[in-house]
Every structure is written in C-alpha cells, then in structure tokens.
Amino acid sequence: MILFNLSLRRGDAAHRPARRRAAALTNVDVSQASLNNGTAIKEGTVRYLVKIWSYLPANLRLLVVKAVQRNNRLYRRLLFRHIDAKDRENASHTLLPPAELRHRVSCSPDAEGFVMIGAACVRDIQSALSKVGRELGSFERILDFGCGCGRTLIQLAKHTPSAQIDGTDIDPDAIAWCRAHLTFARFSVGNATPPTGYQSDMFDFIYAISVFTHLNEDYQFRWLGELRRIARDGAILLLTVDSSKAGEEEFVFENSYEEGLFPAWYQNAFHSRDYVFDKFSSYFNVLGYYPRGMNNHQDVVLLQKSPAS
Ligand SMILES: C[S@@+](CC[C@H](N)C(=O)[O-])C[C@H]1O[C@@H](n2cnc3c(N)ncnc32)[C@H](O)[C@@H]1O
C-alpha cells in the first residue's frame, strides 16, 4: 500500500486557491479500495446515511448515490493531478503515462508498480515463449491487443529491435498518449467488438494481457475469431486468464466496477483450465497453460494458429 501526502475534505477544493488546497493535503492511502469506497465522504455522514437509508424514497436514494459517485470522480481527478505533479518533481521514469491512465490499467496510479509490472510481464512472456522453443526477438510483426497506456509495450520494445510493433485499445486517451510518446510502435483505437482494421494473416505474435479477463463469453468468442483472422499461419498468441474464481462453473462473469469507470460490458471474467482447453481449441491449438504464469497472478495461455500444411 502506498501512502501519498494527500487528503481532501468535501467542499474544501472549490473554495480555496490552488496553493492552499495543496497545503491541505495530508496522509490518505491511494490503494484501489480508497479510490472506490468514498474516502472523500466523512465517516459520520456515511453512518448517518446508512441508518436512515431504508426510510428514504427511491428517487432520493438515487440522487444520493449519484452525488457520491460524482464526488468520488472529483476526488480521483484531484488525486491524479497531485500524483502527476509529484511524478514530475521526481522525474524517476522516462515514458511514464499520467496517473489517470495508469489507474485505468492497474487499478492503481502508483508509478513504481506500473513500471515493475510492465517489466514482470515481459519477463513472463519470454519465459512462456521459451517453453515452446520461441523467443521474442524471433517475431517480425507483433500486436499488443488491449495495450492500454503501454505498460508492457514500453518494456517489450527493448527486446524486439527489429520487429514492427502495433498496439490497439478501445481507450482513446490511452492511445493518444501512446501515439505521442511511444514512437517505436503504431497504434489504433479499437471497438468493443470486431473487426479490427488489421489485414488478415498480418501478425506472427499477438499478446493480450488481462484483456480476456474482462470480456463476457460472447465478446470473448468474437475476439478469438478476429485474432485468428489477423494472425498468420503458425502465429503464436499469448493470452492471460484468471482461474481464481472459476471453480466448477468453468466460466464466471462478475459485475465488479463502479458505474461510469469503464464501459458497462467491461467487467471481470474467470476461466477454468478445462474451459480454456475445451473452448479456445475451436480457434487455435492450445500449446500450453501456465498457472499464475503472468506476474504470479493470472494464468498464461499459449495458442498457435495451425501452421499452413
Ligand atoms: C486491465 S487492462 C490491461 C492493459 C494492458 N494489457 C496492460 O497489461 O497494461 C485491459 C485493457 O484491455 C482493453 N480492452 C478491453 N477490450 C478491448 C477490445 N475489444 N479491444 C481493445 N482493447 C480492449 C481495455 O481498454 C484496457 O486497456
């Protein structure tokens, strides 16, 4: 957990000049929990609201919920602004996206964590590839599907000096940042559902880190079909899945995010190993499945488009 020098009391921000607002910032932790649970609202207010909640008419409850959400958003935006200013002071990393974009992919705005996870992902991609006798440097056309603000791409580029790298994401802000700062790659803004703008048989390596962990079954199958279309014969695909809650149910889809943070269809998906072998094999050969093979967290699935015979 990271502690930043920050606290915001409700109502303070709008009525003070910027310098005094900054001086009012004192110890609040910025873990995902604090960003999502309404740290900006006083505990006494929360207790009172909970007490009278069942007596409030439905339309008033809705108003309260909306006000809290708006407050959370304001809190987050001010927090990110503060963190960006700190990052600029520290200047410890080149190619560091703004805190808001880091938070969208990591559920945390922490700069050190962003850089460390990106490096760990590249290490784990290399490790998975080596298990099937391949290495990053052997690919010519690489796609980061769901690249976000480049957490992995930034680190991966060092290992693929001769490859043409593409990144795509549905998040236009993330792609705008990537286009402006990651000049070694090309970027496109994608859609929630296929197709992409890429030609058929284009890439010999496609990876998607923590993307299929957010798609419902319908979207997942459509995207497997599209990735198959744009992959060359013999291409390798590396996807990550989360099997931690799949259990007997094989595929579980949970609504987990605060409304408005991501598109409504973007939630949390959990896959069992058996499910992956059973369903993904309609699109690709499953070469390997490595539990917790990505950053000791998500499972790695290695796929291959059947080589042309
Ligand atoms: C948890 S983030 C991971 C981002 C990046 N792969 C990383 O590891 O830093 C998931 C990303 O998938 C992107 N995404 C989800 N559905 C997508 C789609 N249909 N096409 C492109 N990107 C998508 C989201 O916008 C988000 O940036």
The ligand as an SDF file (V2000), in Angstrom:
LIG
                    3D

 27 29  0  0  0  0  0  0  0  0999 V2000
   -6.5280   -4.4720  -17.3940 C   0  0  0  0  0  0  0  0  0  0  0  0
   -6.1990   -3.5090  -18.7810 S   0  0  0  0  0  0  0  0  0  0  0  0
   -4.6340   -4.1750  -19.2820 C   0  0  0  0  0  0  0  0  0  0  0  0
   -3.9030   -3.2730  -20.2310 C   0  0  0  0  0  0  0  0  0  0  0  0
   -2.5690   -3.8240  -20.7520 C   0  0  0  0  0  0  0  0  0  0  0  0
   -2.7500   -5.0570  -21.4510 N   0  0  0  0  0  0  0  0  0  0  0  0
   -1.6260   -3.9800  -19.5970 C   0  0  0  0  0  0  0  0  0  0  0  0
   -1.3590   -5.1180  -19.2030 O   0  0  0  0  0  0  0  0  0  0  0  0
   -1.1770   -2.9570  -19.0820 O   0  0  0  0  0  0  0  0  0  0  0  0
   -7.2720   -4.1810  -20.0350 C   0  0  0  0  0  0  0  0  0  0  0  0
   -7.2310   -3.3730  -21.3120 C   0  0  0  0  0  0  0  0  0  0  0  0
   -7.9630   -4.0430  -22.3280 O   0  0  0  0  0  0  0  0  0  0  0  0
   -8.5760   -3.0630  -23.1220 C   0  0  0  0  0  0  0  0  0  0  0  0
   -9.6400   -3.6870  -23.9220 N   0  0  0  0  0  0  0  0  0  0  0  0
  -10.7360   -4.3180  -23.4990 C   0  0  0  0  0  0  0  0  0  0  0  0
  -11.4830   -4.7320  -24.5480 N   0  0  0  0  0  0  0  0  0  0  0  0
  -10.8030   -4.3760  -25.6570 C   0  0  0  0  0  0  0  0  0  0  0  0
  -11.0620   -4.5060  -27.0610 C   0  0  0  0  0  0  0  0  0  0  0  0
  -12.1720   -5.0630  -27.5190 N   0  0  0  0  0  0  0  0  0  0  0  0
  -10.1520   -4.0270  -27.9350 N   0  0  0  0  0  0  0  0  0  0  0  0
   -9.0330   -3.4140  -27.4730 C   0  0  0  0  0  0  0  0  0  0  0  0
   -8.7580   -3.2460  -26.1550 N   0  0  0  0  0  0  0  0  0  0  0  0
   -9.6240   -3.7110  -25.2670 C   0  0  0  0  0  0  0  0  0  0  0  0
   -9.0570   -2.0540  -22.0880 C   0  0  0  0  0  0  0  0  0  0  0  0
   -9.3900   -0.8100  -22.6290 O   0  0  0  0  0  0  0  0  0  0  0  0
   -7.8380   -2.0000  -21.1620 C   0  0  0  0  0  0  0  0  0  0  0  0
   -6.9110   -1.0260  -21.5570 O   0  0  0  0  0  0  0  0  0  0  0  0
  1  2  1  0
  2  3  1  0
  2 10  1  0
  3  4  1  0
  4  5  1  0
  5  6  1  0
  5  7  1  0
  7  8  2  0
  7  9  1  0
 10 11  1  0
 11 12  1  0
 11 26  1  0
 12 13  1  0
 13 14  1  0
 13 24  1  0
 14 15  1  0
 14 23  1  0
 15 16  2  0
 16 17  1  0
 17 18  1  0
 17 23  2  0
 18 19  1  0
 18 20  2  0
 20 21  1  0
 21 22  2  0
 22 23  1  0
 24 25  1  0
 24 26  1  0
 26 27  1  0
M  CHG  2   2   1   9  -1
M  END
$$$$
